[in-house]
Amino acid sequence: MNQDLTLLNAAALQQVYAQGLTDPVAVTHAHLVRIAQRNPALQAFVHVCEDLALQQAQASAQRWAHGQPLGPLDGVTMALKDNVDVVGMPCTAGTAAYAQRMPTQDAPIYQRLRDAGMVLLGKLNMHEAALGATTDNPVYGRCMNPLREGFTPGGSSGGSAAALADHLCTIAVGTDTMGSVRIPAAYCGVMGMIPTRTRMAMDGIVPLSPTLDVAGPLARSGHDLAQAMACLLGISRPPAAQGGAWRGLRVGILPQTSEVEMAPAVQQAWQATQQRLQSQGAQVQTVRWPDWSPSRHRLHALLMSEWEGAQYWLNALGPELPGLSAGLQKMLRYGARLGPEKRQASQAAIDGLRAQAGALLMGIDALLLPTTPHTSFAHTEAAPASQADWACLANMLGAPALSFPCPTDGLPVSCQLLAAPGQDERLLALACALDTFWD
């Protein structure tokens, strides 16, 4: 094939493999060449496992040659955020403290993707210890947004979104505590999804906040996203796009969304998405949830992250927190000093939202929210405090959420659909339908 193989998504790769037009070895080699060319400036990969990738690609090529692929992801390239354990390579969690940490077992989420025949290219840059949203990493480099020089890809899964948007891999995996999959996806113009918290095995992933943490895939198409998520959740037959997927869909809009100041492009995208949903036959309606306050609950989630993060890192490293930056040490020590009243207040606020969510979401199929209040910004600018005001709602509810890019003239903007816990399959079907949503 004369086409740039790194431009093909998973669905296209499945077709060309089946037709014998190329094979996973050629595709993997093309990605490795692009990583070598692009990563020095992008700083998306922190570890490239060329030998393992070519070994896995050769095994996949043999399966395709014999007409026995393991499934639709066989031979598709992937990369993992560097807080996911893989035997044989360091898992740093973005810290100097873990620079030499070598896991002895593979994380279950990697096992599932590997067993589906996917080809691992390496590990991806992240915000230090996953506590932050810029991926300006003091140890492994300032990760860049490939769409605008000098701008952040978001975080903490910034390397995942940057690598994917720049075609260094076909599928990426990140983790999300307050939006850390969906915020980078929004800034880099790709799709991201987190599942129901209780459906995702988080073993073998360096934690930040066990109350809020969840892992999820990023992809450049809804079909690819649905296939990857189905694999991670053990769904044997992922939903496919169906005609009229939006017809009759009950979509809720929360009035408090407008309490957060949003950039004009985000406001326009949110309104355009509502109008497009209605034109596709969805029922867009206002729903009342007076107890939800975007900024107040984001602060509760942040306190939970700092408190539980402090518990983990103090236990792992001791009171001096060696190998962590001064800024991260300060945040963790603040979390460690939180009195029981503040901890209990944050826990009660999160528990309260979860208790109310069932009744609220019973009358609708999904909530529609912008993903972030603004677009990506320069690394030299301070991160806006409101970045996660909307994104962290799904984490607090333990609910699945799907972020997707919206048409715009400038830097990417994004909206997200949030469904009730357990309704992952519904979002997978909508992910597939999003591939033609804006046509």
Backbone torsions as a table, in degrees:
resi	resn	phi	psi	omega
1	MET	NA	137.5	177.2
2	ASN	-85.4	-15.2	-177.1
3	GLN	-70.1	149.0	174.0
4	ASP	-65.1	113.7	-173.6
5	LEU	-69.0	-20.7	-179.9
6	THR	-73.8	-12.4	-179.3
7	LEU	-84.0	-12.9	-176.0
8	LEU	-79.5	135.0	174.5
9	ASN	-85.6	179.2	-174.2
10	ALA	-62.1	-40.0	-179.7
11	ALA	-63.5	-41.2	178.9
12	ALA	-68.3	-38.8	177.9
13	LEU	-61.7	-41.2	178.0
14	GLN	-57.4	-41.5	-179.0
15	GLN	-67.6	-47.5	-176.8
16	VAL	-71.3	-29.7	174.1
17	TYR	-65.6	-46.2	-178.6
18	ALA	-62.8	-33.4	-179.5
19	GLN	-85.5	-5.2	179.9
20	GLY	72.0	21.7	-178.3
21	LEU	-79.3	-24.2	173.5
22	THR	-158.6	-178.5	179.4
23	ASP	-141.2	167.3	-176.5
24	PRO	-60.5	-26.2	178.7
25	VAL	-67.0	-44.5	179.1
26	ALA	-64.9	-40.1	179.7
27	VAL	-66.2	-43.8	178.9
28	THR	-63.5	-42.7	178.8
29	HIS	-61.6	-40.5	179.3
30	ALA	-62.2	-40.1	178.1
31	HIS	-67.9	-40.1	179.9
32	LEU	-64.2	-38.3	177.2
33	VAL	-64.9	-43.0	-179.7
34	ARG	-66.0	-39.3	177.0
35	ILE	-59.6	-45.1	-179.7
36	ALA	-61.8	-34.5	-179.0
37	GLN	-78.1	-41.1	-167.9
38	ARG	-98.9	-29.1	-170.5
39	ASN	-68.4	-30.6	178.5
40	PRO	-56.0	-34.4	177.8
41	ALA	-88.7	-32.9	-174.6
42	LEU	-82.0	-35.8	-178.7
43	GLN	58.0	43.4	178.1
44	ALA	-90.4	-40.9	177.8
45	PHE	-92.8	138.0	171.9
46	VAL	-108.0	-14.5	178.2
47	HIS	-152.2	127.3	176.7
48	VAL	-114.0	123.9	-176.6
49	CYS	-105.2	72.9	-173.4
50	GLU	-60.5	-45.6	-176.9
51	ASP	-63.2	-46.2	179.4
52	LEU	-63.4	-42.6	-179.2
53	ALA	-59.9	-45.8	-178.9
54	LEU	-68.8	-33.7	176.4
55	GLN	-64.5	-47.0	178.8
56	GLN	-65.7	-37.0	179.1
57	ALA	-65.9	-39.6	178.7
58	GLN	-64.1	-41.7	177.8
59	ALA	-62.9	-40.4	178.0
60	SER	-65.5	-41.8	179.7
61	ALA	-60.0	-38.6	178.1
62	GLN	-65.6	-39.1	178.3
63	ARG	-64.4	-44.7	179.0
64	TRP	-63.9	-39.2	-179.6
65	ALA	-62.4	-30.6	179.2
66	HIS	-93.9	5.5	179.1
67	GLY	68.8	29.2	-176.9
68	GLN	-130.1	52.8	177.3
69	PRO	-65.5	153.6	-179.5
70	LEU	-74.9	-16.7	-178.4
71	GLY	158.9	-171.2	-174.2
72	PRO	-69.0	-13.8	179.7
73	LEU	-100.2	0.2	-177.8
74	ASP	-63.0	122.1	179.1
75	GLY	86.5	5.0	178.6
76	VAL	-88.2	134.4	-177.6
77	THR	-80.0	147.5	179.0
78	MET	-144.5	165.9	172.6
79	ALA	-146.4	151.8	-172.9
80	LEU	-118.0	140.2	170.5
81	LYS	-56.2	144.8	-172.4
82	ASP	-83.5	38.5	163.6
83	ASN	-121.5	12.0	179.7
84	VAL	-105.7	124.2	-174.7
85	ASP	-70.6	131.9	171.4
86	VAL	-137.0	125.6	179.6
87	VAL	-62.2	134.6	175.4
88	GLY	97.8	-2.3	176.7
89	MET	-145.1	151.8	-178.7
90	PRO	-62.5	152.2	171.7
91	CYS	-127.4	99.8	-167.2
92	THR	-92.0	-18.4	-170.2
93	ALA	53.4	27.8	178.1
94	GLY	73.0	18.0	-175.7
95	THR	-120.5	153.7	170.2
96	ALA	-71.9	-28.8	-179.2
97	ALA	-59.2	-33.4	-177.5
98	TYR	-106.2	20.3	-176.7
99	ALA	-58.4	-32.0	-178.8
100	GLN	-107.1	12.6	-178.8
101	ARG	-72.9	120.4	-178.5
102	MET	-116.9	106.6	-178.2
103	PRO	-62.8	150.3	178.0
104	THR	-101.6	-7.4	177.3
105	GLN	-139.4	149.4	174.9
106	ASP	-78.3	141.7	173.8
107	ALA	-65.1	142.3	179.5
108	PRO	-54.6	-35.3	-179.0
109	ILE	-67.3	-34.4	174.8
110	TYR	-69.3	-40.6	179.4
111	GLN	-56.6	-42.7	-177.7
112	ARG	-65.9	-42.5	179.4
113	LEU	-69.3	-40.9	177.8
114	ARG	-63.3	-42.2	-179.0
115	ASP	-70.4	-16.1	173.6
116	ALA	-85.1	-0.4	176.8
117	GLY	94.7	7.3	-179.0
118	MET	-70.6	154.7	-175.7
119	VAL	-107.3	118.1	-178.1
120	LEU	-84.9	121.5	178.4
121	LEU	-90.8	-26.7	179.5
122	GLY	156.3	-163.4	-175.0
123	LYS	-113.5	148.5	-168.7
124	LEU	-112.2	148.0	179.2
125	ASN	-62.7	156.2	-176.5
126	MET	-156.4	163.8	172.9
127	HIS	-66.9	142.2	-176.3
128	GLU	-51.0	122.1	178.6
129	ALA	59.7	13.7	179.6
130	ALA	68.6	12.8	-178.2
131	LEU	-103.9	76.9	179.9
132	GLY	159.6	168.7	-170.3
133	ALA	-133.2	33.7	176.3
134	THR	-127.3	-21.1	-174.2
135	THR	56.9	38.5	169.1
136	ASP	-92.5	83.0	-168.5
137	ASN	-87.8	125.2	-175.8
138	PRO	-71.1	-14.6	-177.1
139	VAL	-105.7	-45.5	-170.4
140	TYR	-107.9	7.0	171.5
141	GLY	106.8	156.0	178.0
142	ARG	-81.2	108.7	179.9
143	CYS	-74.2	136.7	-175.5
144	MET	-106.1	148.1	171.3
145	ASN	-76.3	120.6	-176.7
146	PRO	-67.2	-10.7	-177.9
147	LEU	-90.4	-13.7	179.8
148	ARG	-156.0	116.9	-177.1
149	GLU	-59.2	133.6	177.3
150	GLY	84.4	-0.4	-177.9
151	PHE	-101.1	155.5	-178.7
152	THR	-77.0	146.4	169.8
153	PRO	-86.9	2.2	-173.7
154	GLY	87.6	-177.4	-179.6
155	GLY	-165.3	175.3	6.6
156	SER	-83.1	-9.0	-179.2
157	SER	-89.9	44.9	-176.0
158	GLY	-64.6	-39.0	178.5
159	GLY	-63.2	-33.9	179.3
160	SER	-63.9	-46.8	-178.8
161	ALA	-70.6	-40.7	-178.4
162	ALA	-65.3	-45.3	179.4
163	ALA	-61.7	-41.6	-179.1
164	LEU	-67.7	-47.4	-177.8
165	ALA	-63.8	-29.6	-179.7
166	ASP	-94.9	11.7	175.0
167	HIS	62.6	34.8	172.8
168	LEU	-85.0	-13.4	175.5
169	CYS	-155.6	168.8	-178.2
170	THR	-96.6	-36.2	176.4
171	ILE	-132.7	139.9	174.7
172	ALA	-125.0	155.4	177.8
173	VAL	-122.7	135.4	176.3
174	GLY	-131.5	-177.9	171.8
175	THR	-124.5	158.1	-167.3
176	ASP	-142.8	114.5	178.4
177	THR	-106.3	-39.5	177.3
178	MET	-137.7	23.5	-177.8
179	GLY	123.3	14.7	-168.4
180	SER	-74.2	-6.9	165.6
181	VAL	-94.2	-46.0	-171.0
182	ARG	-77.9	-32.6	177.5
183	ILE	-65.7	-49.6	175.1
184	PRO	-61.4	-38.4	177.0
185	ALA	-58.9	-42.0	-179.9
186	ALA	-64.0	-44.8	-177.1
187	TYR	-68.5	-26.8	-175.1
188	CYS	-105.6	3.7	173.7
189	GLY	74.7	29.0	177.3
190	VAL	-121.9	-177.2	-178.9
191	MET	-104.4	149.2	177.6
192	GLY	-145.2	149.5	-179.0
193	MET	-145.6	141.9	168.2
194	ILE	-117.6	146.5	-179.7
195	PRO	-93.1	178.6	168.3
196	THR	-53.9	130.0	-172.9
197	ARG	-54.9	-40.5	-175.0
198	THR	-77.2	-7.4	-179.6
199	ARG	-95.3	-3.6	-176.2
200	MET	-113.3	122.1	176.3
201	ALA	-72.6	122.5	-178.2
202	MET	-105.2	10.0	175.1
203	ASP	-60.9	145.7	176.7
204	GLY	75.4	17.4	176.0
205	ILE	-123.4	126.3	179.3
206	VAL	-62.3	121.9	-172.0
207	PRO	-82.8	160.9	164.0
208	LEU	-117.3	-60.8	179.6
209	SER	-134.5	99.1	-179.7
210	PRO	-55.9	-24.6	177.9
211	THR	-68.4	-32.0	-171.2
212	LEU	-116.2	-23.2	-173.8
213	ASP	-61.7	141.3	170.0
214	VAL	-156.7	151.4	178.4
215	ALA	-103.3	158.8	178.4
216	GLY	-167.9	161.9	-178.3
217	PRO	-89.9	159.4	169.4
218	LEU	-124.2	144.3	-177.7
219	ALA	-153.5	166.1	179.8
220	ARG	-94.3	-3.5	176.0
221	SER	-142.9	155.8	178.4
222	GLY	-65.8	-36.9	178.1
223	HIS	-60.2	-48.2	179.6
224	ASP	-61.4	-41.6	-179.6
225	LEU	-61.8	-44.0	-179.1
226	ALA	-65.4	-39.8	178.7
227	GLN	-64.5	-43.3	-179.4
228	ALA	-66.6	-43.2	-179.8
229	MET	-66.9	-39.6	177.3
230	ALA	-60.0	-39.2	177.8
231	CYS	-64.3	-44.8	-178.5
232	LEU	-64.8	-33.3	-178.1
233	LEU	-91.8	-3.7	-179.8
234	GLY	73.2	28.2	176.8
235	ILE	-85.4	117.4	-171.9
236	SER	-70.8	-33.9	-178.9
237	ARG	-128.1	92.6	-177.7
238	PRO	-64.6	145.0	178.7
239	PRO	-60.9	148.3	176.3
240	ALA	-113.2	162.2	178.5
241	ALA	-63.9	135.6	179.2
242	GLN	-124.5	149.0	176.4
243	GLY	-60.5	136.5	179.1
244	GLY	74.2	27.1	-178.4
245	ALA	-60.6	-27.1	-176.3
246	TRP	-93.1	-16.1	-174.7
247	ARG	-65.3	122.4	179.1
248	GLY	82.4	-3.2	-179.9
249	LEU	-65.1	128.9	-178.9
250	ARG	-92.7	109.3	-174.9
251	VAL	-111.0	125.5	-178.2
252	GLY	-97.8	142.3	175.1
253	ILE	-119.0	126.9	179.4
254	LEU	-93.6	123.1	-177.6
255	PRO	-56.9	-32.2	-176.9
256	GLN	-65.8	-15.1	177.4
257	THR	-53.9	-37.1	-177.4
258	SER	-74.6	-7.8	177.0
259	GLU	-70.3	-21.3	-179.3
260	VAL	-89.5	126.3	178.5
261	GLU	-65.4	126.4	-177.8
262	MET	-124.4	149.2	177.6
263	ALA	-62.4	149.6	-179.5
264	PRO	-53.6	-38.7	-179.8
265	ALA	-64.5	-36.2	178.7
266	VAL	-69.8	-44.6	177.5
267	GLN	-57.7	-45.6	179.2
268	GLN	-63.1	-40.8	-179.6
269	ALA	-65.9	-41.4	179.9
270	TRP	-63.0	-44.6	178.8
271	GLN	-67.9	-39.7	179.0
272	ALA	-64.7	-35.9	178.6
273	THR	-67.0	-42.3	176.1
274	GLN	-59.3	-44.0	-179.9
275	GLN	-65.7	-40.2	178.9
276	ARG	-65.5	-41.0	176.9
277	LEU	-59.0	-44.7	179.7
278	GLN	-64.1	-39.3	179.4
279	SER	-67.6	-22.7	177.7
280	GLN	-89.8	1.6	175.6
281	GLY	100.5	5.5	178.1
282	ALA	-77.1	155.5	176.9
283	GLN	-102.4	103.0	-179.0
284	VAL	-93.9	123.4	-173.7
285	GLN	-140.1	149.0	175.3
286	THR	-78.5	134.6	176.2
287	VAL	-122.0	146.2	-175.5
288	ARG	-102.6	127.8	175.3
289	TRP	-142.9	75.3	-170.5
290	PRO	-60.7	-24.1	-176.3
291	ASP	-79.4	-13.0	-179.4
292	TRP	-85.4	124.1	175.1
293	SER	-122.9	111.6	-173.9
294	PRO	-52.2	-50.3	-176.1
295	SER	-74.1	-41.2	-178.2
296	ARG	-64.9	-43.8	-179.0
297	HIS	-72.7	-29.2	173.4
298	ARG	-62.3	-38.9	177.3
299	LEU	-65.3	-38.4	176.3
300	HIS	-62.4	-41.0	179.0
301	ALA	-66.4	-38.4	178.3
302	LEU	-64.6	-43.4	177.1
303	LEU	-60.9	-41.2	177.7
304	MET	-61.5	-42.1	179.9
305	SER	-64.3	-44.1	-179.1
306	GLU	-67.9	-38.8	-179.2
307	TRP	-68.7	-51.0	-178.8
308	GLU	-70.7	-33.0	175.0
309	GLY	-63.2	-40.2	177.9
310	ALA	-62.6	-41.3	178.4
311	GLN	-58.1	-45.0	-177.6
312	TYR	-67.3	-52.0	-171.9
313	TRP	-72.4	-34.1	175.3
314	LEU	-65.5	-38.5	177.5
315	ASN	-68.1	-36.7	-177.0
316	ALA	-77.0	-36.2	-170.6
317	LEU	-115.8	-18.3	-176.2
318	GLY	95.5	173.5	-170.6
319	PRO	-65.0	-22.8	-179.5
320	GLU	-82.1	-13.8	180.0
321	LEU	50.5	52.0	-178.8
322	PRO	-64.3	145.3	177.3
323	GLY	84.6	4.7	175.1
324	LEU	-111.8	147.8	-179.0
325	SER	-66.4	160.5	-180.0
326	ALA	-61.2	-38.9	179.7
327	GLY	-64.4	-42.0	179.0
328	LEU	-69.3	-40.6	176.8
329	GLN	-57.1	-42.2	-179.6
330	LYS	-61.3	-43.6	-180.0
331	MET	-65.6	-42.1	-178.4
332	LEU	-69.7	-38.3	179.0
333	ARG	-67.7	-33.7	173.6
334	TYR	-62.3	-44.7	178.3
335	GLY	-62.2	-38.5	-179.7
336	ALA	-67.2	-28.7	-177.8
337	ARG	-85.5	-6.3	-178.6
338	LEU	-58.4	128.5	179.3
339	GLY	-72.8	162.8	-178.0
340	PRO	-60.0	-30.0	-179.5
341	GLU	-64.3	-45.2	179.8
342	LYS	-68.1	-40.1	178.7
343	ARG	-62.8	-44.6	-179.3
344	GLN	-66.7	-34.8	179.1
345	ALA	-66.2	-41.8	178.3
346	SER	-67.1	-43.0	178.1
347	GLN	-62.3	-41.0	180.0
348	ALA	-66.0	-38.3	179.0
349	ALA	-64.1	-42.5	178.9
350	ILE	-68.0	-45.3	179.0
351	ASP	-61.7	-36.6	-179.6
352	GLY	-64.8	-43.2	177.2
353	LEU	-62.4	-42.9	-179.1
354	ARG	-62.9	-38.4	-179.3
355	ALA	-66.7	-33.0	-178.3
356	GLN	-84.0	-21.3	-169.3
357	ALA	-64.1	-34.9	-176.9
358	GLY	-58.5	-48.3	-178.9
359	ALA	-67.6	-39.4	-178.4
360	LEU	-64.9	-45.7	-174.1
361	LEU	-81.6	-8.3	-179.1
362	MET	-65.1	-32.0	-175.6
363	GLY	-89.9	-0.1	-179.9
364	ILE	-136.4	167.2	177.2
365	ASP	-96.3	-27.3	-179.7
366	ALA	-164.6	150.5	168.4
367	LEU	-92.8	143.4	173.3
368	LEU	-110.5	125.0	178.7
369	LEU	-136.2	150.2	164.2
370	PRO	-62.7	155.5	178.2
371	THR	-81.2	-47.4	177.7
372	THR	-133.0	154.1	-179.6
373	PRO	-76.5	-5.9	-173.0
374	HIS	-154.0	174.3	176.5
375	THR	-91.9	179.9	176.7
376	SER	-56.9	156.5	-176.9
377	PHE	-136.6	164.8	-177.7
378	ALA	-66.5	144.9	176.8
379	HIS	-59.9	-22.3	-179.1
380	THR	-81.2	-7.9	179.1
381	GLU	-95.4	152.9	175.5
382	ALA	-69.9	141.0	178.5
383	ALA	-68.1	129.1	178.3
384	PRO	-60.9	137.1	-178.6
385	ALA	-63.6	-26.1	-173.0
386	SER	-87.4	7.3	-175.2
387	GLN	-48.1	-42.9	-172.2
388	ALA	-104.8	14.3	-175.8
389	ASP	-55.0	-40.7	180.0
390	TRP	-94.5	-35.1	-173.1
391	ALA	-65.9	-35.2	-173.5
392	CYS	-73.8	-10.1	179.7
393	LEU	-59.3	-43.5	-179.9
394	ALA	-62.3	-39.5	179.0
395	ASN	-64.4	-41.5	179.8
396	MET	-65.7	-32.0	179.5
397	LEU	-86.4	-12.9	-172.6
398	GLY	66.2	31.4	-170.6
399	ALA	-105.8	155.9	175.3
400	PRO	-75.7	146.0	179.9
401	ALA	-148.6	143.4	-174.6
402	LEU	-127.6	120.0	177.9
403	SER	-104.3	145.3	-175.4
404	PHE	-148.5	144.9	-178.7
405	PRO	-73.2	151.3	178.4
406	CYS	-118.9	152.4	179.4
407	PRO	-60.1	138.3	178.5
408	THR	-160.7	163.3	-179.5
409	ASP	-91.7	-17.8	-175.6
410	GLY	-115.1	-140.9	176.4
411	LEU	-61.0	154.8	-174.1
412	PRO	-59.0	145.5	169.9
413	VAL	-125.9	161.3	-168.8
414	SER	-151.1	149.4	168.6
415	CYS	-121.5	167.8	179.5
416	GLN	-138.2	149.5	173.8
417	LEU	-110.7	129.2	-179.1
418	LEU	-117.7	126.4	-179.6
419	ALA	-113.6	168.8	178.9
420	ALA	-65.9	148.7	175.4
421	PRO	-51.1	134.0	-178.9
422	GLY	94.6	-10.3	-177.6
423	GLN	-97.6	37.3	-177.9
424	ASP	-62.2	-41.7	-177.2
425	GLU	-60.3	-34.7	177.5
426	ARG	-62.1	-43.9	179.3
427	LEU	-68.1	-32.0	177.4
428	LEU	-64.4	-40.9	177.2
429	ALA	-64.4	-39.8	178.8
430	LEU	-69.4	-33.8	176.1
431	ALA	-58.1	-45.3	178.4
432	CYS	-63.1	-40.6	-179.4
433	ALA	-67.8	-24.1	180.0
434	LEU	-66.3	-19.8	-179.3
435	ASP	-62.6	-24.3	179.1
436	THR	-120.5	10.1	-174.5
437	PHE	-59.9	-40.5	-174.7
438	TRP	-95.8	3.6	-179.0
439	ASP	-65.4	NA	NA
